[in-house]
Amino acid sequence: MKHISISLLFLLTAVFMNAQKTTLFNGKDLTGWNIHGTELWYVEDGLLVCESGPEEKYGYLSTKKFYDDFILTLEFKQEANGNSGVFFRSTLEGTKISGWQVEVAPPGNDSGGIYESYGRGWLIKPDPGKDKALKMGDWNRMKIKVVGDNVTTWLNSTQMISFTDEKIGQGKGSIALQIHDGGGIKVRWRNVKVKPL
């Protein structure tokens, strides 16, 4: 009986630990992340900030750890242009990224849709009417659920897309934040948390 109780305790502990969210950004520095490119990634007033650098090229901030199935939640606030994105199951060589992006962009530019860089391009865009969920210049909450070959995204509690794709199901890699090329972009991020599934 004692053996069963101890086994049950270990099982419940494992389930509890697995259900916990992990904070990816500690509010102090970029511990746990890798910078790709010359664009600017820094911490200011407890927020993670990405900003165009002098070269005005693509830039990425990727987690050192890989995540397969997960729920990612974060908040972002777009300033200036605000063209950015959240990649999942992605790998990088310099600033060339392989993987899938959940779009973060100004109004009318399909935030919450899925784009495959250096591949098939747009895989799915949200219905245009859902664009009103985006609050440009204010804080927005994004939720991304990736399980097997399915991806579902929400923006401020509005479900933007649900998409199933065999290639995504085969993907492996990190979570990465993007800053688009072209210059004049600034986005603030906070409460970046992942729950492995």
N, C-alpha and C positions, 0 to 999 in steps of 0.2 A: 504493500500500500504506500509505503514511504517512497519507494522507487517511482511509482506512478505520479505521486504528487510533485516530486522533483522534476520529472520529465515534463509534466504539465506546466510547471513554473517556467522552465526553459522555453517551451513552446510559446507561452503567452508573452514572455519577454521578447522573443524574436519577432512575433507579430506586432507588438507595440513599437519596437524599434523601427521596423519596416514601414510602419504607418506614419512615422514622424517626418515632418518637413525639414529640409536642410537649408539654412540660409547661405546663399551663394555669395552675397556681398555683405561684408561685415560693417560697413559704414565708416571705416577708418582708412583702409588701403586696398590694394588689388591682390591681396593674398588669395591663391587658388585660381588665378587667371593668367593668361598669356596675352601680350599685346602683339598684334600683327600689323605692320605698316607704320607710317609716320604720323598718322592722324592722332589727335590728342585724347587721352583717357586719363582722368584724374578724379580725385575725391574733393568735394567742396561742401562744407556745412553738412556733412553726413550723407551727401548724395553722390552717386556715381554720374559723372558727366562725360559725354563724348562731344568733341568739337572738331570742326575742320581745321587741319593744319596748313602750313604754307604750301604743301604740294597739292592739296585739294584732291587726294586720291581716295580709293576705298581703304577702309581700316576696319579691323576686327578685334574684339576682346573675347577670347575663348576660355572656357573652363578647362583646367588641367585634367579633370576627370571626365570620362565618357559616361553618357546616360542613354540607355536604350528606351525602356518604357517608363513614363513619368507623367506627373502633372506639374507644370511650371506656372507660377503666378508672379507677376511683377507689375510695377506701376511706372509709367513714363510720362514726361511732360515735354512737349515739342516747343522749341523756341526757334525763331528764324524759319528756315526751310523745314527742318525736322524729318528729312527723309532718312529712315533707318530700317532696322529689322532685327528679328530674333531667329537665328539659325538653330537647327537641331540635327542630331546624328551627322555632324559635319567634321571634316578634316581640312587642314590648311597646309599649303606649301607657299610660304611667303604670304601674299595677299590673294592667292588664287584658292577659292574655297569650293569644296565639293560637298553638297548637301542641300538642305531645303530651308527656305526662309519664310517665316511668317511676317508679312509686310507690316511695317510701321511707317506711315507716310502722311502728308498733309491731306486735307479733305479732297475727295474725288480721285484718290489714288490707291484704292483697294486695300486699305488696312485690314488685316486679318486673313487675307488671301495667302495662297501658297505659291512660291516661286522657286524653281530649280535653277540655281546659278550654273553657268557653263554646261548646261544640259538642255532640257526641254522647255525652259522658260516658264511662263505661267501655266500652272496645273489647274488652278481653280481660283476664281475671284468671287467675293461675296456679292449678293444681290445689291444693286446700286442703292436701293432704299435703306439698306443697313448702315450706310456711311454716316447717317445722322447720329450713330452711337459714339462717334469720335468727338472729343472735346479739344479742339485745337487750342494750344496755349494754356491748357489746364491739365490737371493730373488725370490720367486714364489708367484703368486696371485691365490688364490682359491675362487671360488664362489659356494655356496650351496643353492639351492632353494628347499624348502619343502612346499608342498601344498597338504593338504588332505593325500591321500595314495601314492603320487608321489614324488620322489626325483630326482633332476637333479644336476649333478656336473660339474664344469669346472675347468681346470687347465691351467693357462696362456692363457685364451680365447679358449682353446680346450675343447669341450664338451666330458667328459669322459664317463658318463653313464646317462641314464634316466630309472628309475625303478619304477614300481607300485606294491604295496604290501598292502594287507588288514590289516595286523598286524601293520605295520608302521602307517597306517591311524588311528589306535586306540590309538597310543602312546601319552603320555603326559610327559613333563619333561624339563630339562634344556639343555643348550648348554655346552659342556665340552671339554676341551683340555686334551689329554692323553700323558703320557710318558710311553713307553713300559718297561717291565722288562728286566733284563739281563745286565744292566749297560752300561757305555760308550756312553750314548746318550745325545745330546745337541741340542736344537732347539730354534731359536729366532722367535718371533712373533711381528707383528705390524699392525696398521690400522684394528683392529678387530671391524667390524660394522655390525649391524643387522637392517633390515627394516621389521617390522611386516607387514603381508599381511592380 
